[in-house]
């Protein structure tokens, strides 16, 4: 037995309502939801996000994201150590770029970390890889569970080893998707710069503005592919790519906006000595939580689209339990005895008054 989802604005307008029943006045929100489908979709997505514990899952994803960041940086520094160990010019260029792009003493700290990574690249790489695998699988498991909940799917019960292997494969797949996305963005930017030099427009400001716009559009396109894979393939039960196209595009555009806001926030918090020390960590936490909530909200918005609405099974009621109560009594109770005495007295009274 199934019960189809009803439109919130028309759920109370049953055709069999009696004509004598007074009509209830609909609220303003109900009328607006009936008039604007996009508003009704957003409200349904927010209700689904809250019902499926979106904020709690976002907090878990944020925790594992920050926990995974350190070992991932350890592995990245180890790889950079192998590459930069024999290339002093590239090392000097990297340190100069870090000093210019990162304000305050944080740039010096990162340069020291790069130098230490080159010296201990073997140990850092092995330890970082092991810790990164452990924390990365935990992050992927929480992300998949959160996306599965937003699609309102039933949890899939499987063996621990099988779930671990699938989460590891998903983590590797996401890493490859991110590498492809970054490669597309970097290659497009490099080709755009080279094209400007070939046509002799590298000194024109309007050409650089067009290059920045093209880079942003290319970055959104690359992120679109990543979010499409995340929304449609990371849930425990895969969904159709067509149903996730609009949601992935919205996620890509929103992610680009969040990146720009995070850049402004990091610059503002790094202006003071205290902000240079703690501002980057706080900004990272805020950015990770905003991205997690936004991703889950977009997934809920995609899952609540009309083409993705499915009939929900009505829960089967609990079986009725019949428990007969049997009481054994050896004699009359005080109430029953008093009742019999009263009945006998009344009977004798009426029989005594009967004419002979």
Rosetta blueprint (number, residue, H / E / L):
1 X L
2 X E
3 X E
4 X L
5 X L
6 X L
7 X L
8 X L
9 X L
10 X L
11 X L
12 X L
13 X L
14 X L
15 X L
16 X L
17 X L
18 X L
19 X L
20 X L
21 X L
22 X L
23 X L
24 X L
25 X L
26 X L
27 X L
28 X H
29 X H
30 X H
31 X H
32 X H
33 X H
34 X H
35 X H
36 X L
37 X H
38 X H
39 X H
40 X H
41 X H
42 X H
43 X H
44 X H
45 X H
46 X H
47 X H
48 X H
49 X H
50 X H
51 X H
52 X L
53 X L
54 X H
55 X H
56 X H
57 X H
58 X H
59 X H
60 X H
61 X H
62 X H
63 X H
64 X H
65 X H
66 X H
67 X H
68 X H
69 X H
70 X H
71 X H
72 X H
73 X H
74 X H
75 X H
76 X H
77 X H
78 X H
79 X H
80 X H
81 X H
82 X H
83 X H
84 X H
85 X L
86 X L
87 X L
88 X H
89 X H
90 X H
91 X H
92 X H
93 X H
94 X H
95 X H
96 X H
97 X H
98 X H
99 X H
100 X H
101 X H
102 X L
103 X L
104 X L
105 X H
106 X H
107 X H
108 X H
109 X H
110 X H
111 X H
112 X H
113 X H
114 X H
115 X H
116 X H
117 X H
118 X H
119 X H
120 X L
121 X H
122 X H
123 X H
124 X H
125 X H
126 X H
127 X H
128 X H
129 X H
130 X H
131 X H
132 X H
133 X H
134 X H
135 X H
136 X H
137 X H
138 X H
139 X H
140 X H
141 X H
142 X H
143 X H
144 X H
145 X H
146 X H
147 X H
148 X H
149 X H
150 X H
151 X L
152 X L
153 X L
154 X L
155 X L
156 X L
157 X L
158 X L
159 X L
160 X H
161 X H
162 X H
163 X H
164 X H
165 X H
166 X H
167 X H
168 X H
169 X H
170 X H
171 X H
172 X H
173 X H
174 X H
175 X H
176 X H
177 X H
178 X H
179 X H
180 X H
181 X H
182 X H
183 X H
184 X H
185 X H
186 X H
187 X H
188 X H
189 X H
190 X H
191 X H
192 X H
193 X H
194 X H
195 X H
196 X H
197 X H
198 X H
199 X H
200 X L
201 X L
202 X L
203 X L
204 X L
205 X H
206 X H
207 X H
208 X H
209 X H
210 X H
211 X H
212 X H
213 X H
214 X H
215 X H
216 X H
217 X H
218 X H
219 X H
220 X H
221 X H
222 X H
223 X H
224 X H
225 X H
226 X H
227 X H
228 X H
229 X H
230 X H
231 X H
232 X H
233 X H
234 X L
235 X L
236 X L
237 X L
238 X L
239 X L
240 X L
241 X L
242 X H
243 X H
244 X H
245 X H
246 X H
247 X H
248 X H
249 X H
250 X H
251 X H
252 X H
253 X H
254 X H
255 X H
256 X H
257 X H
258 X H
259 X H
260 X H
261 X H
262 X H
263 X H
264 X H
265 X H
266 X H
267 X H
268 X H
269 X H
270 X L
271 X L
272 X L
273 X H
274 X H
275 X H
276 X H
277 X H
278 X H
279 X H
280 X H
281 X H
282 X H
283 X H
284 X H
285 X H
286 X H
287 X H
288 X H
289 X H
290 X H
291 X H
292 X H
293 X H
294 X H
295 X H
296 X H
297 X H
298 X H
299 X H
300 X H
301 X H
302 X H
303 X H
304 X L
305 X L
306 X H
307 X H
308 X H
309 X L
310 X L
311 X L
312 X E
313 X E
314 X L
315 X L
316 X L
317 X L
318 X L
319 X L
320 X L
321 X L
322 X L
323 X L
324 X L
325 X L
326 X L
327 X L
328 X L
329 X L
330 X L
331 X L
332 X L
333 X L
334 X H
335 X H
336 X H
337 X H
338 X H
339 X H
340 X H
341 X H
342 X H
343 X H
344 X H
345 X H
346 X H
347 X H
348 X H
349 X H
350 X H
351 X H
352 X H
353 X L
354 X L
355 X L
356 X L
